[in-house]
Amino acid sequence: MANDPSFTVETQPETEASTGAPDGHPDSAGLDAGDPLFLLAQHIFRSEFEALRANLRPRKELPRPEEIHQARIALRRLRVALKMFRDFMPADIDRFRDEFGWLGRALGEMRDLDVYEETLGGEDGAATLPAIVQRSIARLRKDASTRLLGVLGSKRFAALLRAFAEFVGRELPPGMQRRWRSLRIRDAIDNDLQKSLKRVLKAGRKIDVESPPEELHELRIRAKRLRYEAEFYSAYADGLDVLARNAKKVQDLLGAQRDALAATERLRALMRGSKRDARARAAIAPLIGTQAERGGELSRSFPAAWRKFEKKAAKAKPGR
């Protein structure tokens, strides 16, 4: 599949360093598939939180783009894990998921601008973009930077880090351990991962070239969750690393399509704001055409890519 053009996406890949093992996959943490699931949950929470703190901390200067990128990935993985394991965690776990969502939105605003600039500039870089586009990006970046620094310097952010550090530093209450000790890692692989795969397949089979962005976004979110779940469990069952890689290909393809659509919408808004500047409009128009064409190409490549994913998914057997 690596040589199949339908699965080749020119986008910014999520190079993940969120856990203690290569390629974003957690190590086994000394556990095996017969161990209680809550022990794996605690290990994942701690690993991803460490990755978050390594890249993001209370500060007065703006994090580097790569720090923002890696922190955002750690947040995504944390929020997926918090949802996966919420049934046997204390009741306040939903509060953490909401707070990490708030933090993720602040990071996302900055990261989206990085991707926007990279999408438009391509291999030639942002310096080749029309002056009006560069000025627009600079204004948006200044505003987003101010908001992100406000978040990172806030009491709310500091309190979130303290509260979650305390949460991951304590063991599950004895009563909850007794209640959930019989739920094993292999049980989650057998049941939860199969359900996630079925949800992805169901959503993907509805997609065609005329599907609205909302349906594409829903499939991307489901593919992302399947990918992270497969990565979390990959040390405990064969074949899950392959499933994770193929889910990532679907996620990346849909992400690239979304980036092209977002770039087109931003450029059209900039065009509307330049009604009296013929030179600016003439400079923006080709960029709109390029991104619209790119989005169309990605959309047309999806059916073949999806068939590849379905074929690989049929061979994947999450579970024993």
KOLVEX-909749 format. One record per residue: residue in three letters; x, y, z of N, C-alpha, C in turn. Coordinates in steps of 0.1 Angstrom, whole numbers, plus 5000, padded with zeros to 4 digits. Layout:
BEGIN
alaXYZXYZXYZ/...
end
This chain:
BEGIN
met500849885000500050005000500850135000/ala502150115005502950235006503250304993/asn503150224982503450274968502150304961/asp501050294967499750324960499450474961/pro499350534949499150684949497850724955/ser496850634956495650674962495750694977/phe496850644983497150664997498250765000/thr498750834990499750934992499151064994/val499451125005498751255008499851355011/glu499851475004500751575007500151665018/thr500551635030500051715041501051715052/gln500851785063501751785074501451665084/pro502251555083501951445091502051475106/glu501251395114501351405128502551315133/thr503751375134504851305139504751305154/glu504451195160504051185174505151145183/ala505351215193506351175204505651185217/ser504351145217503551165229503851065240/thr504450945237504550845247506050805248/gly506350715256507650675259508250575248/ala507450545238507950445228507850515215/pro508550455204508550515191507250515184/asp507050615175505950625166504650645173/gly504650705185503450725193502750615199/his503350495198502850375204503350355219/pro502450335228502850315242503650185244/asp504650185253505250055256504249975264/ser504649855268503649765275503549805290/ala504449895295504349935309504449825318/gly505049715314505149595322503849515324/leu502849555316501549485316501449385305/asp500449295306500049205295498549215293/ala498149145283496649155280495749105290/gly496249025300495448975311495349055323/asp496049175323496049265334494849355334/pro494449405346493249495346493449615337/leu492349655330492449765321492749895328/phe492249915340492550045347493950075349/leu494849965349496249995350496850055338/leu496350005326496750065313496250205312/ala495050225316494450365316495350465324/gln495750425336496550515344497950535337/his498550435331499750445324499650545312/ile498550535305498350625293498150765298/phe497350785308497150925313498450985317/arg499350905324500550965329501550995317/ser501650905308502550915296502151045288/glu500851055285500451165277500451295284/phe500251295297500351415305501851465306/glu502751365307504151405306504551465293/ala504051415282504251475269503751615268/leu502551635274501951765274502751865282/arg503151825293503951915302505351945296/ala505851845289507251865283507151975272/asn506051995266505952085255505152215258/leu504452215270503552325273503552345288/arg503852465292503952495307503552645308/pro503252675321502952825323504252905319/arg504053005310505153075305504753215300/lys505753295298505453435293505853445278/glu506553345273506953355259506153245251/leu505953265238505153175230505853045228/pro505252935229505952805226506252805211/arg507352725208507752705194506652625186/pro506552645173505552575165505552415168/glu506752355169506752215171506252175185/glu506552265195505952245208504452245208/ile503952345201502452355200501852235193/his502552185183502052075175502051945184/gln503151925191503251805200502351815212/ala502151935217501251945229499851925224/arg499451965212498151945207497851795205/ile498851725200498651585198498451515212/ala499351555221499151495235497751515240/leu497251635238495951675243494851585236/arg494951565223494051485216494051345221/arg495251285223495251155228494751145242/leu495051245250494451245264492951245264/arg492351335256490951345255490251215250/val490951145241490451015236490450915248/ala491650915255491750825266490850845277/leu490550975280489651005291488250965287/lys487850965274486550925270486550765270/met487650705266487650555265487450495279/phe488150555289488150495302487350555313/arg486350645309485650725318484750635328/asp484350515323483350435331483950395345/phe485250375345485850325358486850425364/met486550555361487350665367486450745375/pro487050825385486250915393485351005385/ala484351055391483351135384483851265378/asp484951315384485451445379486251435366/ile486351315360487151295348486551375336/asp485251395336484651475325485051615326/arg485251665338485751805339487151825333/phe487951725334489251735328489151735313/arg488251655308488151645293487651785288/asp486751845295486251975291487352085291/glu488152075302489252175303490352155293/phe490652025290491652005279491052045266/gly489752035264489152095252489352245251/trp489152315262489452455262490852485258/leu491852415264493252435261493552405246/gly492952295241493152255228492652355217/arg491552425220491052525211492052645210/ala492652675221493652785221494952745213/leu495352615215496452565207496152555192/gly494852505190494452475176494452605168/glu494052715174494052845166495452875160/met496452855169497852875164498252775154/arg498052645157498452535148497752555134/asp496452585134495752605122496352715113/leu496952815119497552915111498852865105/asp499652785113500852725108500552645095/val499452555097499052475086498652555074/tyr497852655076497352745066498552805058/glu499552855065500652915059501452805051/glu501652685056502352585050501552535037/thr500252525039499352485028499552575016/leu499452705018499552805008500952815002/gly501952815011503352835007503952715000/gly503552595004504152474998505652465000/glu506252404990507752394991508452524990/asp507852624984508452754982508552834994/gly507652805004507652875016506752995016/ala506453045028505453155030505953285024/ala507253305023507853425018507453455003/thr507053354996506653374982505153414981/leu504453414991503053444991502853594988/pro501653634982501453774980501453854993/ala501853974992502054065004500754075012/ile499554075005498354095013498053965021/val498453855016498253725023499153715035/gln500453755033501353755044500953855055/arg500453975051499954065062498754005069/ser497853945062496653885068497153775078/ile498053695074498553585083499153645096/ala499953755093500653815105499653875115/arg498553935110497553995119496853875126/leu496453775119495853665126496753595136/arg498053585133498953515142499153605154/lys499253735152499453825164498253815174/asp497053805168495853795177495853655184/ala496053555176496053415182497153405193/ser498353465190499453455200499053525213/thr498453635212497953705224497053625232/arg496053565225495153475232495753355238/leu496753295231497353175236498253205249/leu498953315248499753365259498853395271/gly497653445269496753475279496253345286/val496053245278495653105283496853045292/leu498053045286499152985293499553065305/gly499253185306499553265318498453275328/ser497353205325496153215333496153125346/lys495453165356495253085368494552955364/arg493652965355492852845350493852735345/phe494752775337495752675331496652615342/ala497152705351497952655362497152555371/ala495952595373495152505382494852375375/leu494652375362494452255354495652155355/leu496852215353498052135354498152075368/arg497952155378498052105392497051995395/ala495752015391494751915394494951785386/phe495351795374495551665366496851595371/ala497851675375499051605381498651535394/glu497751585402497351515414496451395410/phe495651405400494851295395495651185390/val496651205382497451095377498451045387/gly498651115398499651075408499050985419/arg497650975419497050885429496450765423/glu496350655430495850535426494350535426/leu493750455418492250435418491750395432/pro490650455437490250415450490050265451/pro490350205463490250055465488949995460/gly487850065463486550015460486350005445/met486850105437486750105423487749995417/gln488849975423489749875419489149735420/arg488449715431487849585433486749565423/arg485949665420484849655411485249625397/trp486449685393486849685379488049585376/arg488549515387489649435385489449325375/ser488249275373488049165364487949215349/leu487949345347487949395333489349395328/arg489649315318491049295314491349385301/ile492649405298492949475286492449405274/arg492549265274492049195262490549205260/asp489849235271488349255270488049375262/ala488849485264488649615257489049595243/ile490049515240490449495226489349415219/asp488849315225487749235219486549315217/asn486149405226484849475225484949615220/asp485649695227485649845224486349875210/leu487449805208488149835195487349785183/gln486649675185485749625174484649725171/lys484049785182483049885180483450005173/ser484650045177485250165170485450145155/leu485950025152486149985138484849985130/lys483849935136482549925130481950065128/arg482150155137481750295135482450365124/val483750335123484450395111483950345098/leu483750215097483350155085481950205081/lys481050215091479750265088479750405083/ala480550495089480550635085481250645071/gly482350565069483050575056482250525044/arg481350425046480650375035479550475030/lys479250575038478350675034478950785026/ile480250795025480950905019481050885004/asp480750994997480950994982481451134979/val481651164966482251294962481451414965/glu480151394968479251504971478951514986/ser479651434994479351435009479751575014/pro478951625024479151765029480351755039/pro481051865041482151875050481851815064/glu480651825069480351775082480451625083/glu480051555073480251405072481651365071/leu482451435064483851415062484551435076/his484151545083484751575096484451465106/glu483251415105482851305115483651175112/leu483851145100484651025097486051045101/arg486651165099487951195103488151175118/ile487151225126487251215141487151065145/arg486250995138486150845141487450775138/ala488050805126489250735122490350775132/lys490450895136491450935146491250865159/arg490050845164489850775176490250625175/leu489850565163490250425161491750415161/arg492450505154493850505153494550515167/tyr494050605176494650615189494350495197/glu493150445197492850325204493750205200/ala493850195187494750085182496150105187/glu496650225187497950255192498150225207/phe497050265215497150235229497250085232/tyr496550005224496449865227497549785219/ser498349845211499149775201500149685207/ala500549715220501549625227500949495232/tyr499649485230498949365237498249275227/ala498349305214497649225204498349245190/asp498449135183499149145170498249225160/gly498849295151498049355139497549495142/leu497549535155496949665157497749785152/asp499049765151499949865146499549895131/val499249785124498849795110497549865109/leu496549835118495249895118495450045121/ala496350075130496550225134497150295122/arg498050235115498650305103497650335092/asn496850235090495850255079494750355083/ala494350355096493450455101494050595099/lys495350605102496050735101495950785086/lys496150695077496050735063494750795059/val493650735064492350795062492250925069/gln492750935081492751065088493551165081/asp494651135076495551235069494951285056/leu494351185049493651225036492551325039/leu491651295049490551385052491051515058/gly492151505065492751625071493251715060/ala493951665051494451745039493351805032/gln492251735030491051785023490451905031/arg490451885044489851985053490752115052/asp492152095052493052205052492852285039/ala492652215028492452285015491152365015/leu490152305021488852375022488952495031/ala489652485043489752595052490652705045/ala491652675038492452775031491652845021/thr490852775013489952835003489052935010/glu488452895021487452985028488153105033/arg489353095039490053215044490453305032/leu490853255021491253335010490053405004/arg488853335004487653404998487253515007/ala487353495021487053605030487953725028/leu489253695025490253805023489953875010/met489453795000489053854987487853944989/arg486853904997485753984999486054115006/gly487154115014487554235021488454325013/ser488754285001489654364992488954404979/lys487654444981486854474969487454594961/arg488054684968488554804961490054794957/asp490654674959492054654956492154554945/ala492154594933492154504921493454424921/arg494554484925495854414925495854304935/ala495354324947495254224957494354114953/arg493254144947492254044943492953954932/ala493654014923494353944913495453844918/ala496053884930497053804936496453684944/ile495253714949494553604957493853504949/ala493353544937492553454929493253324925/pro494553324921495153204917495353104929/leu495553164941495653074953494353004956/ile493253074954491953014956491752904946/gly492152924934491952824924492852704927/thr494052724932494952614935494352524946/gln493952594957493352514968492052444965/ala491252514957489952444953490252324944/glu491252334936491652224927492252114936/arg493052144946493652044954492651974962/gly491652054968490551984975489751894967/gly489551934954488751844945489551714942/glu490851724940491651604937491651514949/leu491751564961491751484973490351414975/ser489351494972487951434973487851314963/arg488351334951488151234941489051104944/ser490151134952490951014955490450934967/phe489450984974488950914986488350774983/pro487450764972486950624971487950514969/ala489050534962490050434960490750414973/ala491050524980491750514993490850435003/trp489550465003488650395012488550245009/arg488550214997488550064994489750004999/lys490950064998492150015004492049995019/phe491450095026491250085040490349965044/glu489249955037488249845039488949715038/lys489749695027490449575025491349535036/lys492149635041493049615052492249595065/ala491149665067490349645079489749505080/ala489349455068488849315068489749215073/lys491049245071492149145075492549165090/ala492249285095492549315109491549255118/lys491949185128491049115137491349165151/pro490849285155491149325169490549225179/gly491349185188490949085198491948975199/arg491548865204492448755206492948705193/
end
